[in-house]
């Protein structure tokens, strides 16, 4: 049993903007209601930032940049490590908070606390490993120095589906690299980020280094920041369409950009796959976070010889899933983020059925104030179905079949997206071939969950550019500087 009530937890969460080391009301006096998607009820009311507030946040980041960049890497790393320890100390609070504002089951929210906090520990260690190089040029006429310097003030825009991990995955490498930040969390799930920024304040991150605002008018507040010449980096996680719009704005001042955009992940199951592993992987890759993840398996492409058995096994597992509020015991499917998400999932299923697919289980909207949709399995999905081209972002597992390795690869790559793919096969050589042939930035080989703070997360094609996490992640916030001095070296 939790040592605190929901009301006690929510009372601890800031409701204001955090600018230049102070919690302040928005200048317009307007507010935003944050809803519990399982009930549709308001759980907290927070400040709604104006464009003027956004520029004030950037002013603060710009003012703090020089001093923060000069702060020793060890000091920056130790602050991140302290933040890791404090998040872990309050993991029950963070988990419940995410369940309340986003809907995911409490056990999954606890998993996100562990995953999200690992970015703090990882980049606390990477802060002291920013290396350059030195050596003679090939002609022997000079010596070259390559050093890495902080990019400068950064604007970070996070989505609603992983409220803690998306914030730490951006803030941690930025701070480790010596960059100051302005962060805008999603309007639907801002509370976790507000609480995390409070943690950073508590551990002693200096005034102005981290600033946060929440707003119901994202473009009106964000666009002036992006076109401000003082901003040097934009990092965004969200839909491809919005990402493209932001990239167009970012060209005005040639900003460094990191874009983690949409996905349409294939889940390939070959005839030699271990079906126990494949079914376990399918359940994890599809239903984690109620299917609301850019890494969620979207298209299950199963060899025709094993498709009936695979479908029967996953259908049995899906039928046993418990639906309910994420705080309830043994719930595995919570609400979708809102009623629009429910309507989209339902429309995609109906479109597939109208084109010849078969409904094995689920497929219905659950009536009530909460935004619930039944976990669903559909088989025999036909080419031309919208569910094969659109990101589902819901608990819907759709199965289509293939007959040869070449056909399976062709179907998997037949998408404008390229974030992640999943491959299940016991043939080692085939697995190696797929590493090269699957057009994705990441791949799970006999694994249904691939995210890890030590790994470079990101995609190809319309799934974005740049990487978050891993040894590569900190360099998204650093610029290489080359210096040449002629021989003899002086």
N, C-alpha and C positions, 0 to 999 in steps of 0.2 A: 504494500500500500504506500502511495506517495506521501512523503512527510509534509506536503503543502497542497493546498487546494488550487483549482484552476483560477479562482478569483485572486488568491494571494499571489500566484505567479504573474498574472496579467497586471497586477498593481505595481510590480517591480519594473515593468517594461517601459522604457521612455516613450513618450508620445510626441516629442518635439524634434526639431531639426538639430543636428550637431554641426556647428560651424565655428571655426577658430577656437576650439576647446570649450565651447559653451552650448548647453541645450537651450534653444530659443524657439519661440513660436514663429510660425510663418508670418510674413509681413502682411498678407492679405486677410489673415484671420480665418480663412477657410479651413475646413477639416475633411478628413477621409474616414469613412467607416470600414473597418476590417471585419469580414464575416467568417464565421465557422461554416465551411461548406457542407458539413453533415447536418446542420440545422437551418442554415440560412440566417442565423441571428448574429447581431453585432456583438463582437467580443471586445473591441477597443476602438476608440476614435483618436486619430493622430493628425498632426499638422499637414497641411497641403501647401507645398512650396510654390512660390511665384517665380517668374523669370529673374526677378531681382534677387531672390534668395539664392538661386542657382549661381548667379555671378558672384555673390558674396562668398559662396563656398569655394569657387575657383580662386577668388582673391586670396582667401586664406591659404589654400594649397600653394599658390605661387609665392606668397610671402615666406612660407616655411621651407620651400624647396632647397635653397642654398645650404641652410644649416643642417637639414636632414641628410642631404647628400654628403656633407662633411662629417657626419656622425660615424664613428668607427663601425665597420661591419660586425664586429663582435657585439657591440652594444645593440645594434639593430636586431641581431640574431637572438640575443638574450631576451629582448622584449617580446619577440614572437614566441620564444619558448615559454615565457611566463604566461602568455595568452593561451597557449596550448594547455598548460597545467590548469589554468582557471576554467577553461571550457570543460575539460575533463572532470574537474571538481563539481561542476554544475551540469553535468550531462543529463541528469533527469529533468532539469528545468528546460534545457534546450530541446530535448526530445518531446516533451509534452507541448511546448510552445509550437513546434513544427506541426505536430498532430492537430492542434487546435486551429491553426491558420491555413494549413494546406490539406489536411485530411488523411495523410498516410498513416497506416497502423503504427502503434507506438513502438513495436519491436523494430520496424524499419526505420523509424525516426531515430532510435537509439543507434542503429547502424550508421545513419548519416552523421551523427555527432562524431562517431569514431573516425569515419572516412574524412569528413570535413576538417576536423581538428588536425589530422595528419598533415595537411598542407602547411599548417603553422609549424609543426615540428620539422618537416622536411626542409622548408625554406629558412628556418632558423639555422639549420646546418649548412644550407647552400650559400647563405649570406657571406660566409668567410671563405668561399671557394670560387670567387669571381677571379678567374685567371686571365692574364694576357699572354703575350709572347715577345721574345726578343731574339734577334739573330742577324747575321750578315745577309745582304741581298745576294742573289745568284751571281751577279757580276763582280761581287767583292768590292764595290765602290762605296758602300755605305752600310749602316746598321739600321734595322727597322724595329720600332717599338709598336706593339699593338696593345692598347689598354681599353677597358670597357668602362664607360661612364653612364650614370643614370640618364634615362631618356628625358625626365622632367615631369611636370605635373600630369597626372593621368585621370581620365574620366572612365569609370567602370560602371557598366549597366548589367544588372543581373536579372535572371528569370525567376519565375515563381515556384518552379517544381522542386528545386533543391535549395531551400533558403539559406542554409548555413554553408554547405559545400561550395556553392557558386560564389559566395562572398569571400570565403577564405582562399579559394583557388585563384582569385584575382588580387586580393589585398596582400596576401602573404608574399608573393614574389615581388610585387611592387615595392613594398616596404623593405624587403631584404636587399633589393637593388639600389635603394636610396631615393626612391620616387615618392612624392606626396600624392594623395588621391582624393578625388571626390567620387562617392559611390551613390548610385541611385538604385535601390532595390525595387522589385516589382510591386505595383500597387496592391496586388492581391495578397502578397505574403511579405509585408515589410517588417514584421515584428521581430523575427529572428535576427535580421541584420542590425536593427536598432539595438537589440540586446548585445550582439557581438561587438558593436562599436563601443558600447558602454564598458565591455570587458577591456577593450584596448585603452580606453580612458583610465580604467582602474589600474592597469599594469604600468602606466606611466608613459604611453606614447605621447610625444610632445604636442603642444597646441598647434593646430593647423595641419598636422601631417595627415590626419584622416578626417574627412568631412562627409556627412551623409544628409541627404534630403529625400523626402517622399513627396510625390506629386500625382495628381489625377490628370494632369495635362502634360504628358511626357514630352511631346515634341516642342511645345511652347517653352518649356524650361530647359530641355536638353540641347536644342539646336543652337541657342546663343553661346552655350559653353563650347560646343564642338567647333564653331567657326571663330572662336576667340583665338587670336594669334599666340596667346600665352600657353595654351594647352598643347601638349606634345604627343599624347598617346590616348587612343580610344580602344577600350576592350568591351566587347558586347557578346552576350550569349542570348540567343532567341531565334526567332523565325528568320528564314532566308530573306523574305521580302523586306522586313524591317532592317535587316543587316545591310542589304543593298542600298537602301535609302541613306543609312548612316555613312556608308562608305563613300557615297557621292558627296555628302557634306564634308567628309574628312579630306577629300581631295583639295578643298579650297586652301588649306594650309599644309598640305602634304603630311598629314599625321601618320605616325606609326599606328597600325591597326592590328588587333587580334579579333577574329570573328569565329565564334563557335555557333554554327547555324543548324539548319534542319537536318534530319536524317530519314532514311528509308531502308533500315538495316535488313539485309537478307539473312536467313537462317537456313543454311544448306545441310541437309541430312542425307548422306550417301548410303548406298545399299549395304556397306560393310560396317556402318556405325554401330556402336554399342548403344542399344535403344534405351537402356536404363540411364546412361549418361546423357543421351540426347533429350530424353523427356525431362530429366532434372534441369538440364540446361535451358530447355524451352520455357519451363515454368519461371525460372529466374530471369531470363532475358526478356520475357513478355510481361510478366505481372509484377515485377519489382516496381514500386512507386505507382501502382495501379495502372501500369502501362504508360505513365506520363513521364517519359524520359526520351531524350534524343537518341540514346543508345538502345532503346527498346527494340526488340526484334519486330519488324513490321510485316515481312513477307516470309512465310515458312515454305521453303522450296524443298520438297521431300521426294526421294527416289520412288518411282511408281511401285516398285516391288515391296516396299515396306510402308507405304503411305497409309493403308488401312489400319495396320497395327499401331503405327505412331499416332494416328488420329484417335483411335479407341483409347489409347493410354492417356493422352493429354485430356481428352474429354472426361474420362473418369476422374482425373485429378481436379479439373476445373469444377465439375459438379460438386465436389466436396469442399470447395472454398466457402468460407463464412464471410458474409457481407455485413457491414455495420460501421458504426462510429469507430474511429481508430483507437479510442481509449478502451473499447470493450475487449474482454478476454478472447483470445484465439481468432480475432478478426484478421483476415488476410486481404480483403478488398474493402477499402474505405471509399469515400465519395470522390468523384472527379472534382476538379477545382471549381466549376460552376455549371450552370444549366446549359450554357452554350457548348461546353465540352461534351455534355451528355447528348445534346442534339446532333453534334457532328458525328459522334461514334454511331449513333442510331442510323443516321443517314448513310454512312459508309456501309454498314451491314445491310441495310435495305437495298442499296444499289447493287451490292454483290449478289444478294439473293434474287433480285429481279433479272440478273444476267446468267442465272443458272447454278449458283452455288447452293450448297446444302447446309442448313442450320443444324448443328449437332447438339448445342446447348446454349442457353442464355439468349441474348439478343434483344432484351426488353429494357425499357426505362422503368425504374422503380419509382412509383408515385410517392409524393411527400415533399416536404420543404427542403430536404437535402438533395444533393445532386448525385444520385446513385444510378449506376448502369450495371446490369448483370454481366459477370465475366462470361465471355462468349467464345465458342469455337465454330468456325465455318470451314467447310471443305469444298473441294472442287471449284475453287475460285477461278473464273475465266478471264482471259486477256481482255483488256478494256474496262475492267472493273476499277472504280476510283480507289478502292482500298489498296490496289497495287501501286498506285502512284502518289497518293497523299499520305502524309504522316498521320497515323491514327491517333496517338496520344490518348489511348484508352485501353481497357482490358479486353481486347478483341484479338484472338489468335486465328489467322486466316491461312489456309493450306492450299498450295498448288503443287503440281507434280512435274517431274522431269524424267528422262530416260537415259541420257548419257552425261558424262562429266562436262563435255563441251556445252551441251544445252543448259545444264545447271548453272555454269559460269555465265553464259550469255544472259539468262534470266536475271541472275543476281546483279549483273552489271548494267542491266537495262533500266537505269534511273539517273536522274541528274544529280543525285546526292551520292556522297561517298564518305560517310562518317565511320561506320563500323560494320563489320560482317562477322557472322558466326559460322563455323564449319565443323561438322561432326563426321569423322572418318577414322578408322583404325589403320588406314594405309598411310604410313609415314611419308612416302614419296609424294602421294597426292596432297597431303597437307602442305608439304614444301612448295608444290606447284601453286597451290591456292594462295600462299603468301604473296607470290609475285603476280598472279593473275586477277585476284579480287581487287577491284578498284575502290579501296577504302583506306583511310588513314590509320585504322586500327582493325585488329582481327582477333577473335576468340577461337582458338583451335581446341575443340573439345572442352570449351569453357563458356558458360553463359553470362558471367559477370567479369568485366575486364578492367574497370576503373580502379586506379590506385595512384596515390600521391607521387609515387616514384616513377610513374610512366608518363610519356608525353601524350596528352589527350588532344585530339584534333582530327580534322578530316581533309578530304580533297574534293575537287569539283565544287558543287554548290553548297557543300557542307562547311565551307569556310576556309580560313587560313590562320596560321600561327598555331602554337602548341601551349597547353597549360599543364603544369606538373612536370616531373622529371628534371633531369639536369638541364634540359632544354628550356624549361619554363621561365627561369630567371632572365634569360637572354632576350626574352620578349620585351623586357623593361630596361635594357641596356643598349647603348650604341657603341660600336667599335670605333676607336680613334687611332689612326696610323700616324706615326711620326718617323721621319727619316733624318738621320744625321750622317754627313759624309765621313769617309775615312781620311786621315786617321781620326779615330773616335776621340772626341774632346768632351 
